Amino acid sequence: MTASRPKQKESIAEKPVRRWYAVHTYSGYEDAVARYLKQRVESLLMSDKIFDVVVPKEVKIKVRAGKRYTIEEKIYPGYVLVDMILDHDSWAVVRNTPRVTGFVGTDPAVPAPLSEAEVKELLGRMGGEETRFKVDIKVDDLVRIMDGPFKDQEGKVSEVDEAHGKVKVLVPIFGRDTLLELDSLQVQKV
C-alpha cells in the first residue's frame, strides 16, 4: 500500500458524493493551477467527476495617493477549491496537476472535504455583488487623516456618505475650520 493514493475509508464513500475540497498549491500559482486543472479535466474526460475549480478571491477597495482603486485579492493564497466526487481517478487527476502539492486534510492520503457552511461563506464572499462600502464612522467622531496632503491632521466628521464611501471632515487650518471631503479609507477614528 502506498501513501500516494487515497485509502479506502469512510471519507471515500462507496456511494459517490459530490463535495468541495481545498487543494494546496505553490503560492502565486493559484490561477495557473486552476487553468491547468480545467484543461486536464477536459482532456482526460473527467467532467463527470470534477465539476468546478475556483480560486477564492474577493474585491477590495484600496486608497493610494488619494485615489481609490478596486483590486481583486485572494482570500486564501496558496489554495484552490475543487468541486468533485472523490475516487482514485479524480484524486489522481487533481494530485498530479502541475504545481499542486496536495489536498488539505489531517491524513495526506485522505482529503478532508470542506463543510457546506465554509463553502457557502466563501462563495458568498466571492459573489458577483458590487463592492459595498462599510463606513465605521459617525457624525461628530474625531478622526485622523491617514493619507493625502492633510496626512496626520485631526478633524471632526460633519457628514457621512455611505453610498459612495465618503466623509466630510472639519479640519482646523490657520485657525478656521475647513471642510474636506475624503474617502472613508483615508480617515481613522482617534
C-alpha positions in Angstrom: 0.0 0.0 0.0 1.4 3.4 -1.0 0.9 6.7 0.8 0.4 8.5 -2.5 -3.1 7.2 -3.2 -6.2 7.7 -1.1 -7.0 4.9 1.3 -10.4 3.2 1.3 -12.0 4.7 4.3 -15.4 6.2 5.3 -14.2 9.6 3.7 -14.1 8.0 0.3 -17.6 6.7 0.1 -18.7 3.6 -1.7 -21.6 5.7 -3.0 -20.2 8.8 -4.9 -20.8 12.1 -3.1 -20.1 15.5 -4.6 -18.1 17.7 -2.2 -15.7 20.7 -2.2 -12.1 20.1 -1.4 -9.2 22.5 -0.7 -6.1 21.8 -2.7 -2.7 23.3 -1.7 -0.6 24.9 -4.5 2.6 26.7 -4.8 2.0 30.3 -3.7 1.4 32.7 -6.6 0.4 29.9 -9.0 -3.3 29.5 -7.9 -4.7 30.8 -11.2 -2.3 28.7 -13.2 -3.2 25.6 -11.3 -6.9 26.3 -11.9 -6.3 26.7 -15.6 -4.1 23.5 -15.7 -6.7 21.5 -13.8 -9.6 22.7 -16.0 -7.5 21.6 -19.1 -6.8 18.2 -17.6 -10.4 17.6 -16.7 -11.4 18.4 -20.3 -8.6 16.3 -21.9 -9.0 13.3 -19.6 -12.8 13.4 -19.8 -13.3 13.8 -16.1 -16.1 16.4 -16.2 -18.5 13.8 -14.7 -16.3 13.7 -11.5 -14.7 17.1 -11.3 -17.2 19.8 -11.7 -15.7 23.2 -10.8 -12.3 24.7 -9.9 -12.3 28.0 -8.1 -9.5 30.4 -6.8 -11.2 32.1 -3.9 -10.9 35.9 -4.5 -12.8 39.0 -3.3 -13.0 42.5 -4.5 -11.4 45.1 -2.2 -11.0 48.9 -2.3 -7.7 50.5 -1.6 -6.7 54.1 -1.5 -3.3 55.1 -2.7 -2.1 58.7 -3.2 -5.7 60.0 -2.6 -7.2 57.8 -5.4 -9.5 54.8 -4.9 -8.5 51.5 -6.6 -10.6 48.4 -6.8 -8.5 45.2 -6.7 -9.2 41.5 -6.6 -7.4 39.8 -3.7 -7.0 36.1 -3.0 -8.9 35.1 0.1 -6.6 32.1 0.8 -3.3 32.5 -1.1 -1.8 29.1 -2.0 -5.2 27.3 -2.2 -7.7 26.3 -4.9 -11.1 24.9 -4.3 -12.3 21.9 -6.3 -15.9 20.6 -6.5 -15.6 16.9 -7.2 -16.6 13.3 -6.5 -13.6 11.8 -4.8 -12.4 8.5 -6.1 -9.0 7.2 -7.1 -9.2 8.5 -10.7 -10.4 12.0 -9.8 -7.8 12.2 -6.9 -5.0 11.3 -9.3 -6.1 13.9 -11.8 -6.0 16.7 -9.2 -3.0 15.5 -7.3 -0.8 15.1 -10.5 -1.7 18.6 -11.8 1.5 20.7 -12.1 2.2 22.9 -9.1 -0.3 21.1 -6.8 1.3 20.0 -3.6 -1.6 18.0 -2.2 -5.1 18.0 -0.7 -5.9 19.6 2.7 -6.6 17.1 5.4 -5.1 15.5 8.5 -4.0 12.4 6.6 -2.3 13.3 3.3 -3.7 10.2 1.7 -7.3 11.0 2.7 -8.5 14.5 1.7 -10.9 16.3 4.1 -14.0 17.8 2.4 -15.0 21.4 3.3 -18.2 21.8 5.3 -21.2 23.2 3.5 -21.1 26.3 5.8 -17.5 27.0 4.8 -18.2 26.7 1.1 -21.4 28.9 1.4 -19.5 31.6 3.3 -16.5 31.5 0.8 -18.7 31.6 -2.3 -20.8 34.4 -0.7 -17.6 36.5 -0.2 -16.7 35.9 -3.8 -20.2 36.7 -5.1 -20.6 39.0 -8.0 -22.2 41.7 -6.0 -21.0 45.2 -6.3 -18.4 46.2 -3.7 -20.2 47.9 -0.8 -18.7 50.5 1.5 -18.6 49.8 5.1 -18.1 53.1 7.0 -17.5 52.7 10.7 -17.5 56.5 11.3 -20.4 58.6 12.6 -21.1 62.3 12.6 -19.2 64.1 15.4 -16.5 61.4 15.6 -12.9 62.7 15.9 -10.7 61.3 13.1 -7.1 61.4 11.9 -6.4 61.8 8.2 -4.1 58.9 7.1 -3.4 59.8 3.5 -3.1 62.8 1.2 -1.9 66.3 1.6 -3.5 66.7 5.1 -2.0 63.5 6.5 -1.8 63.4 10.3 -4.3 66.2 10.7 -7.2 65.6 13.1 -10.7 66.8 12.5 -14.4 66.3 13.3 -16.7 64.4 11.0 -19.6 66.6 9.8 -21.2 64.3 7.2 -21.0 60.6 6.2 -22.0 59.3 2.7 -22.2 55.6 3.0 -23.4 55.1 -0.6 -20.2 56.5 -2.0 -17.8 55.7 0.9 -17.0 59.4 1.5 -16.9 61.5 4.7 -16.8 65.3 5.2 -14.3 66.4 7.9 -13.9 69.8 9.5 -10.1 70.3 9.9 -8.7 73.5 11.6 -6.4 75.2 9.2 -5.0 78.6 10.1 -7.4 79.0 12.9 -10.5 78.3 10.8 -12.4 75.0 10.3 -12.1 73.9 6.7 -14.4 71.3 5.2 -12.6 68.4 3.4 -14.3 65.6 1.5 -12.3 62.5 1.9 -12.6 58.8 1.1 -13.6 56.8 4.2 -10.4 54.7 3.8 -8.4 57.9 4.2 -9.5 58.5 7.8 -9.3 56.6 11.1 -11.1 57.1 14.4 -8.9 58.8 17.1 
